[in-house]
Amino acid sequence: MSESRTERRAIVPSAAGEITRLACALAEHTGADVDILLRKSGLSRNQIRDPNARLEVQSQIKFLDFVAEVVDDDLLGFHLSQSFDLRTVGLLYYVIASSDRLDEALRRGARYCSVVNEGIKLTLHEGRWSDLLLEYIGVPRHLDRHQIEFWMAAVLRVCRRVTNRHVVAHRVSFIHRRSVTPELNAFFGCEVRFDANADEAVFWPSSLKVPIVGADPYLNKVLVKYCEEALAHRKPVRNALGPRVENAIATLLPHGKAQASEVARRLGMSQRTFARRLASEGLTFATVLRHLRSNLAKRHLADRDLSVSKIAWLLGYRDVSTFTNAFKRWTGKPPRAIRAAHLRRASGM
């Protein structure tokens, strides 16, 4: 029996949609047909007009990709993060800004992040280094670049705003692939690494033990109460197994270890339970693996810095011919034909 719309809403994470509305305004400014982009993403004009309407995170990710292509900005998410009014984040911003110290503010932000975006989980690990980890919940991580870069940059902007200091990271890393970007390095104050094992910003602990300008413990107490109430009334997002499997496979592919037994082990399940849980969602390991490889292949082929042989390796194939044959089965075309089409579009031909 298929799930009802209500049940599906309980599974698919939603977001307040600020980044989508920013991207929509930018696309309209450039003269793009936004209505078409919204429909292709599973969104509506009414959702954009209603500031209280929450948007499905996966639809938001799709829309950002479409807009980035239309406005020809491969750093769309990062650029959008630079100019928006941080106060539009709402309750989350104010509970951070009223905290006593930056480390406390980030703990608050990690706890109440889901009020703004249920698809991203923030965790602050404190020890020799202070590590702010961003993880995707209920959403395949490989689909996204712009949202995660927006979030990472927005977090640092908040840190700088509330402390009135130029806070920099010791290290910033992203799971997705990207060429060297001096613009990102300059903003974060360190070398930004891509194709990493985690989305994280690592700080010197002393850089987070700084006071918040205008800290208000009384206001903070009231806002924390509101945040707790917001969490209590929000239906918990069930972290579907499919996206978790995709996220686990993506890190294993280049090493040739994307096997059901290894993914099940990493997710803390027996192979039997793993297969049963996937079946309950109408999936098999083979279909998830095939779908992931197909999506990743199309994205990698748009990256002119990646050779077809390198793409084959990234997808876990031992040789180009095996990858080529698989790609033909998925799309009906060889990889080089898709690469050529990307090059023609990029050159405006």
N, C-alpha and C positions, 0 to 999 in steps of 0.2 A: 504494500500500500504506500502511495506517495505521501510525503509529508504535507500537511496543510501549510498555508502561507504563514499562519501564526507560529507554527513550530519552526518553520524555516527562519523566521525573524529571531527566534531564540538562539539559533545557531550562528547566523551570519553577524559578525561584529559590525557596529555602526560607529560613525564619527560625527562630531559637531559640524564638520564640513567647511571650516574656515578656509583651508587651502584650496578647496574646489571653487569656492566663490571668488577667491582672489584670481585663480586661473581663468575663470569664466569672464571676469571683468577685463582681464588682459586680452583674452581672445577676441572679445567684442571690440575692444579698442583697435585691434589690428584688422577688423573687418571680417573675421572668420564667421562662418555659419555655425554659431554655437548650438543651435537647436539640434542640428545633425549630430554634433559631437556628443551632446547630452544623451540623445536616443541611443547612439552606438554604445554608450557607457552604461545604459540602464537607468539613467537619471531623467528628471523632468525639470522644466522651467519653473514650475510651482515650488519644487523643492529648493531651488536656488533662491527664489524670491522670499521664501519663508525662513527667517534667521533661526527659528526654533526647530526646523526640520532636520532630523538626523539622516545621514547618508550612509549607505553600505560602503564599508572600507574598500572592498574590491572594486566597486564601481568608481570610487574616487581615484583609485590607482589607475584604472583604465582611462578615465577622463584626463588625468594629468599627462599620460603618455600621448594622447591624441593632441592635446594643446601644445605640448612640447614640439611635436612634429610640425604642427600648423604654424607656430610662431618661430620655428627654427631655433630653439633654445634647448640645448642638451643639458643645461644646468638650471632648468626651469624651477624645480623645487627649491634649490639653494637661493636663486635670485628672488623668488617670492618671499622667502624668509627674511630678507634683508630690509624690507620697507614697510611691512604691515605693522599696525598698531598692536603691540603686545597685549594691551588691555582687552582686545577682542576675544582673547582666550577665555575671559570671564573669571569665574570663581577660582579656577586653578591658578591663574596669574596672581590674584589678590591674596590667596592663602600663602603663596610663595613670598610675595612682596612684604607681607606683614610678619614673617618669621623673624627669629632673632639672629641666626647665623646662616651662612650659605649652605653648609652641610645639612642643617636641619631643614632648610627650604627644599633641598633636593630630595630629602626623605619624604617630605610632604608631597612633592611633585610626583615621586614614584608611586606613592600610595593612591593618589587621586587622579592619576593620568587617565584612567579608563573613563572618567567623567567626560573627557574631551574626545578620546579615541579608544574604543574597546579593542582595536586590532593590534595595539602596541602595549607591551608591558615594560615598564621601567623598573630597574633594580639598581640600587646603589650598594656596591660591595666596598666595605671600608677595612683597610688593613695597612700594609706597607704603602700601597697605592689606593687611591679612591677611584673605583671603576664604575662608571655609569653605563649599564648594559641595557640595550633596547632589543626586545624580542617580539616576534610577530605571533599573534594568537588568532587561530582560526582563519588565517590568510596565508597563502603560499608566498614566501619571502621573495622567490626569484622573479615574481611579476613586477616588483617595485624597484625604483631608483629615486624618483622625485620626492615621494612622501617621506622616505627615511632621511634624505638629505635636508629636507625642510625641517623636520623635527630636530635633527642633531644641531643644526645651525640656530634654530629658534631657542633651544635650551641654552646655548651659550650666550645668545643675545639677552635672554632673561637674566642669566648670572651677572652679566656686565651691567645691565640696567639697575638691578636691585642693590648691587654693591657699589656702584659708581667706580668700578675698577676694571681694568682691561684683563679680565680673566682669560688665560690661555690653557690649552690642554697639553699634556705631555705627549699623548698619542691619540689619534682618532683613526678608527678603522671601519670599513664597510664591507659587507659580504659580496655585494655586486661588483662586477668588473667595470673599470673605467680607465681611460688614459690619464696620464699625469695632469693635474690641474693646479697650477700655481695660484689661481684665485682662491681655491679652497684652502691650500696651505697657508696663504697669507691671512685668511680670516680666522682659522682655528689656531694659528700661531705655532704650528708644528707640521711635520710631514704627514699627509693623510694617506693611509694605505687602503688599497682596494683588493678585492678577491681574497678577503680575510675570512677567518672562521667565525667572527662575531661582529655585530654592530655595536661599537662601544667608544666611549671617550674616557681616557685615563688621565687623572689629575694628580698633582702633588697634593697630599692631604692638607698641607699648610695653606694651599691656595683656596681651600673650601672652608677653612676656619676663620672666615672674615665676617664682620658684622653686616647686616642688612641695613641700608640707609633708610631711616624712617620706620624701623621695626616697631610694631604695635602689638604687644602680647595680648591685650584685651580684645582687639579686633581679630587677631589670629585665632583666639579661642572660639569666638563666634563663628568665624568662617570654617574652622575645622568641624564644628558641629553641623554646619550646612553641608559640608562635603561628605561627612559620614552618613547623613540622611539621604543624600543623593545616591551614594553607593548602596545603601540599604534598599532603596526603592527601584534600583536598576536590576532588571533580570540578568542573571549571570549568563555570560556567553559560554555555550558548551564548546569546548575546543575539539572540533571534529578531527577525526584521525587522519583523513585524507591530506589536509594541509600540513599536518605534523610529519607525515611520511614524506611528502614532497620536500619539506625543509631539511629532513635528515638525508634524503637521497642526494640532494644538490651538493652537499659537502663531500659525499663519498664518490661521486661519479669520476672525477679526474684520477682517483687512486685505484679505480677498477674494483671497488669494494661495495658497489651498490647492489647488494644481495638481500633478499628478504630476511634471511637469518640475522645479518648484521644490523639491519634497520630495527628489527624486532628487539634485538638485544639492547640497542641504544635507547629504545623507548620503554624498556623494562617489561617486556612481555615475552611469553613463550611464542614459538612460531604458530602454534595452534590457535592461541588466543588472538594473536596478531591477524591471522587470516580470517577468523570469525568476526573480529571487529571491523575489518575492511569490508567484508561481505555484508554486514549490517548497514553499511553506507552505500551498497551497490557497487563496490569497487573490488579490484584484485590488485595485487602488487604489480603485476605485469602491465595493467592498464595505467596505473599511476606513473610507473616508470616511463612508459611510452609517451604519455601526455606531457610529462615534464621534459623529456628529451626533445620533443617536437617544439615546445615553446622556447626552450633555451636555444635550440638551433636557430630558430628564426631571429631571436634577439642577437645572438652572436654574429650572425651573417650581416647584420646591419653595422657591425663594428669593423671598419676597414682596417684596423690594426691587427685583426686576427686572421691568420691564414686558415684555409679550410682544414688543413692537417691539424692545426692547433685546436680548432673547434672539435674535430673528431676526438682528440685526446681529452678535451674538457668534458665531453659527453660520455667518456668511458669506452670508446671504441679503439681497438688496437690498430686499425688501419683505415685509411680514407675510403677505400672501396666499400667496406662494410657500412660505414656511416652514409655514404652516398646512396647505397641501395635502400637503406632504412628510410632516408629522407624522401626518396622517390615514392616509397610506399605511403608515407604520410601526406605528401603534397602533390604527387604526380609530376614533380619537377626535380631536376638535380640541384644541389646546393649552389653551384656556380651560376645558375640562371637567376636564382633569388638574389645572390650577391650582385650580379650585373644590374638587376632592376633597382636595387638600393643605390648603386653608383649613379645610375641615370637620373634618379629622383634628386640625389644630392647635387648633381651638376646642373639641374634645372632643364634637362633635355626632355 
